[in-house]
Amino acid sequence: MPKKVSVKPILELRAAGISMRKIETLMHVSRHTISAIYKAADAYSISWDNVKDFDEDKIYEMLFPPTPKTSIFEEVDYDYIHSELKKTGVNLKLLWNEYRNQCISKGSIPCGYTKFCKGYSDYVQLSNVTNHLTHKPGSTIEVDWSGPTMSILTTDGERIKVYLFVATLPYSQYSFVKPCLDMKQDTWLKCHIDMFEFFGGVPIKIVCDNLKTGVIKHPKEGEIILNEAYESLAQHYMIAIMPAQVRKPKQKASVEGTVGKIASAIIAKLRNIRFISLSHMEEEIFKALKEFNDAPFQKREGSRTEVFMNCEKEMLRKLPAIPYEICTWLYDYKVSLDFHVSFKTNKYSVPYQYVGKKVDIKVNSNSLEIFYDHSRIAIHPRFPDYMKYKYSTIEDHMPDSFQKVEWDDERIKRWANKIGPSTFIVINKIFDSVKIKEQGYNSCLAVLKLANKFSNDRLENACELALTKVKCPRYHHLNGILMNNQDLIWIEENNKHKKNDDGGYVRGADYYGGKYND
C-alpha cells in the first residue's frame, strides 16, 4: 500500500486522459505511488464514474483495504468455480455474471471481472490444480496421421510401410494409436470407429487436419465442406468435426505433441522387433501404448490413464448402440420394369410405384439400402460378391395385380417366336429361372434387342449355338457369340458338313428371307 495520498483527484485526472508524468508534476506525488493507485483501481474495477460521488476516505478504503481480512466484496467460492468449469459450455464470464447476480440479490458488493479472473488464477496456483480454461474434459479429441512410420518385413524379405493413426484427448492427454497399411478413406473411418471403442465414449468435437479423406474444402471464409463419408460418421456419433485452419498446427497442439512422443515411446522403443504381420505389430503397439498412458506426468500429478479414468471418461457421451458401418453411396440408379435395382449383377426390389424413377443406393458389407428423394424406400441383406444374377424380392413391393406396363410376358414370347424357335426356347428358359415373371422382363428384352443390332437370323443362330453350350443362355452369352462372329463360323461349318454328306449344296429358306420372317 502506498503512503496515504489524495487518490480521488488522481483518478479524476486519469479519467480526463492526463498522463502519469503530468499528474506527478501537478500532484507532487511519485510515479510509483500513482502506478500503485492505477493497479489497485484496475484490480477492483474501480473507475472515476463509479466513485466520483464518494468521499476521499471511502475511495481510499476501496482501493487499499485496511486489513487483508476485510473486503468490501462478496467472497468467491473458487472450489465451486473450478468444478463448474469442467462442464460443457461453462466459462469464467458466465460464472462471474451468475456470481454478480447473486450478490445483487443479497445486497452485497460483487468484485469486478478482472479481480474475479485474477482470483481464480491465484487459486489454481495455490491449490496446484489444473486450469480448465484451455481444455475441458470430454470436450475435444484431436486426430492425425503420424509423420514417422513403421514397417513389416515379410518372410519373402519384402518391406511394407505401416502408417500410424494417432488420437489424443487434450485434457488428460490419454492417447490411442493404430497401425494401418494405407491412409485411404475406409481406413481413416475404421480408425475412428476403433478409437471411439478404445475411449469408451464420444466427445463433443473432433479436431483434424485438412486431409482429403476428411475435408474437401476449407476456405478462409464460408462453410467448410466435409467428405460425405466422414460427415456420415459424424452424424452417426453426433459429433462435430472442426478441421484446424490450414498451416495452424497449434490448433491441434495436443496430438501434434503426442505424435512426437509416440516416436520415442513406441516407434523407437519397438525399433529392434521384426514384425511379420500387422496383427503382430498391433499387439506390440498396444503394450507400448499402455505403458505410455500409464507413465507418470513430469510436471503434473498422476498419469494420462489416471486423469482419464478419474476425471474425463465420465464426461464422454455414451457410444451409440450400433457402431458406424463403413458404406458406399451410388447415385441415379434407374428402377427397371420388374421394380428392381441392379447392383453387381444382382437385383434388389423396391415398391412398384417407383418403376422408372432414379434412386440412390447405400451399400455396406452386410446390407443394401435404397433411397428416393433422401428417404429410404427399401433395405435388403446384401448378396456376397461371389453370388451372381440373384434376386432379393420383398413381397410387399409387389402389387396385388400388376398394373399394365409397356411389356408383359405374352408380348415378349410372341416377339421371340417371330425370330425363331431357338430364341423362343431361350426366352422361356429365362422366365422359368425367375420366381415371378416380371423379374425376367429386362433379361428377355436385352436378348431380343440384339436382333435390332445383328438381325433376326443371326440372333436365332446364336441362340441355337448357345443352347448347345449353356443350360440357360443370357444376354452376355449371346452378345459374346455375336460380337465374335461365332454364329457365322458355326453356320459355315455346319453347311460344310451338310455338303460333304449329300454331295451337294442346298440353300435353305433362311437364305431367301423365308422361314420365320414371312
BELHU-V949922 format. One record per backbone hydrogen bond with DSSP energy under -0.5 kcal/mol. NH is the residue of the N-H (numbers start at 0). CO is the residue of the C=O. E is the energy in kcal/mol with one decimal. If there is no record, write none. Layout:
# BELHU-V949922
nh/co/e
NH/CO/E
NH/CO/E
This chain:
# BELHU-V949922
nh/co/e
6/4/-1.0
9/5/-0.6
10/6/-2.3
11/7/-2.1
12/8/-2.8
13/9/-2.3
14/10/-2.2
15/11/-1.5
16/13/-1.5
17/12/-2.2
22/18/-2.3
23/19/-2.2
24/20/-1.5
25/21/-2.5
26/22/-3.0
27/23/-1.0
28/23/-0.7
33/29/-2.0
34/30/-2.5
35/31/-1.9
36/32/-2.1
37/33/-2.3
38/34/-2.5
39/35/-2.2
40/36/-2.5
41/37/-2.5
42/38/-2.6
43/39/-2.0
44/41/-0.8
45/40/-3.1
46/44/-0.6
49/46/-0.7
50/46/-1.2
51/47/-1.4
53/50/-1.8
58/54/-2.0
59/55/-2.4
60/56/-2.3
61/57/-1.8
62/58/-2.1
63/59/-3.1
69/66/-1.2
70/68/-0.5
73/108/-3.0
77/75/-1.3
80/76/-2.0
81/77/-2.6
82/78/-1.9
83/79/-2.4
84/80/-1.7
85/82/-0.9
86/83/-1.7
89/86/-1.6
94/90/-2.1
95/91/-2.5
96/92/-2.0
97/93/-2.1
98/94/-2.4
99/95/-2.8
100/96/-2.3
101/97/-2.0
102/98/-2.1
103/99/-2.4
104/100/-2.2
105/101/-1.6
106/102/-1.2
107/102/-2.1
108/71/-0.6
109/107/-0.5
115/111/-2.4
116/112/-2.5
117/113/-2.5
118/114/-2.7
119/115/-1.7
120/116/-2.4
121/117/-2.3
122/118/-2.1
123/119/-2.4
124/120/-1.9
125/121/-2.8
126/122/-2.6
127/123/-0.9
128/123/-1.5
138/135/-1.6
139/135/-0.6
140/204/-1.6
141/167/-2.8
142/206/-2.2
143/165/-2.1
145/163/-3.1
149/161/-2.5
151/159/-2.7
152/274/-2.5
153/151/-0.7
153/157/-2.8
156/153/-1.7
159/151/-3.1
159/157/-0.6
160/158/-0.5
161/149/-3.2
162/179/-3.1
164/162/-0.5
164/177/-2.9
165/143/-2.9
166/175/-2.4
167/141/-2.5
168/173/-2.2
169/167/-0.7
172/168/-3.0
175/166/-2.6
177/164/-2.1
179/162/-2.9
187/183/-2.5
188/184/-2.5
189/185/-2.4
190/186/-2.3
191/187/-1.4
192/188/-2.1
193/189/-2.4
194/190/-2.2
195/191/-2.4
196/192/-1.7
197/193/-2.2
198/194/-2.3
199/195/-1.6
200/195/-1.1
201/316/-2.5
203/137/-0.6
203/138/-0.7
204/138/-1.8
205/239/-3.0
206/140/-2.6
207/205/-0.6
210/208/-0.8
213/210/-1.7
214/210/-3.2
215/224/-2.1
216/224/-2.0
224/216/-2.5
225/223/-0.6
226/213/-2.5
230/226/-2.6
231/227/-2.1
232/228/-2.0
233/229/-2.0
234/230/-2.1
235/231/-2.0
236/232/-2.0
237/233/-0.7
238/233/-2.3
239/203/-2.5
241/205/-3.5
241/239/-0.6
242/240/-0.5
243/207/-2.9
247/244/-1.6
250/247/-1.8
251/248/-1.7
252/249/-1.2
255/251/-1.8
256/252/-2.7
257/253/-2.3
258/254/-2.5
259/255/-1.3
260/256/-1.8
261/257/-3.2
262/258/-1.5
263/259/-0.8
264/260/-3.4
265/261/-2.6
266/261/-1.8
267/262/-2.6
268/263/-0.7
269/265/-2.3
270/267/-1.1
272/269/-1.7
274/272/-0.8
280/276/-1.9
281/277/-2.7
282/278/-2.0
283/279/-1.8
284/280/-2.6
285/281/-2.0
286/282/-1.5
287/283/-2.2
288/284/-2.8
289/285/-1.9
290/286/-1.7
291/287/-2.1
292/288/-2.7
293/289/-2.1
294/290/-1.2
296/301/-2.9
303/292/-0.6
303/294/-0.7
304/292/-2.2
306/302/-2.5
307/303/-2.3
308/304/-2.9
309/305/-2.5
310/306/-2.3
311/306/-1.2
311/307/-0.9
312/307/-3.2
314/311/-1.4
315/311/-0.8
315/312/-1.1
316/201/-2.8
327/362/-3.0
329/360/-2.9
332/358/-3.1
333/331/-0.5
334/356/-2.7
335/339/-2.3
338/335/-1.9
340/347/-2.8
342/345/-3.1
345/342/-1.6
346/389/-3.0
347/340/-2.3
348/391/-2.4
349/338/-2.3
351/396/-1.8
353/350/-2.4
354/351/-1.7
355/334/-2.2
356/353/-2.2
358/332/-3.0
359/370/-2.8
360/329/-3.2
361/368/-3.1
362/327/-3.1
362/360/-0.5
363/366/-2.4
367/379/-2.7
368/361/-3.0
369/377/-2.9
370/359/-3.2
371/374/-3.1
374/371/-1.6
376/369/-2.9
377/369/-1.4
379/367/-2.6
381/365/-2.5
386/383/-1.8
391/346/-2.6
392/390/-0.6
394/392/-0.5
396/393/-1.9
397/394/-1.7
411/407/-2.1
412/408/-2.4
413/409/-2.1
414/410/-1.9
415/411/-2.2
416/412/-2.5
417/413/-1.6
418/414/-1.2
419/415/-2.0
423/419/-2.1
424/420/-2.2
425/421/-2.3
426/422/-2.3
427/423/-2.1
428/424/-2.3
429/425/-1.9
430/426/-2.1
431/427/-2.4
432/428/-1.0
432/429/-0.6
433/430/-1.1
438/435/-1.5
439/436/-1.9
440/437/-1.1
443/439/-2.6
444/440/-2.8
445/441/-2.3
446/442/-1.6
447/443/-2.7
448/444/-2.2
449/446/-1.4
450/447/-1.6
451/448/-0.6
452/448/-0.8
453/449/-2.7
454/450/-2.2
458/454/-1.8
459/455/-2.6
460/456/-2.6
461/457/-2.4
462/458/-2.5
463/459/-2.2
464/460/-2.4
465/461/-2.8
466/462/-2.2
467/463/-0.6
467/464/-1.1
468/465/-1.4
469/465/-3.3
477/473/-2.2
478/474/-3.2
479/475/-1.5
480/476/-1.9
481/477/-2.5
482/478/-2.8
483/479/-1.5
484/481/-1.3
485/480/-2.3
486/480/-0.7
488/484/-1.9
489/485/-2.3
490/486/-2.2
491/487/-2.3
492/488/-2.2
493/489/-2.2
494/490/-2.4
495/491/-1.8
496/492/-1.9
497/493/-2.1
498/494/-2.2
499/495/-2.2
500/496/-1.7
501/497/-1.8
502/498/-1.1
506/504/-0.5
510/507/-0.7
511/507/-0.7
511/508/-0.5
512/509/-1.6
513/508/-2.6
515/513/-0.6
516/513/-1.5
517/514/-0.5
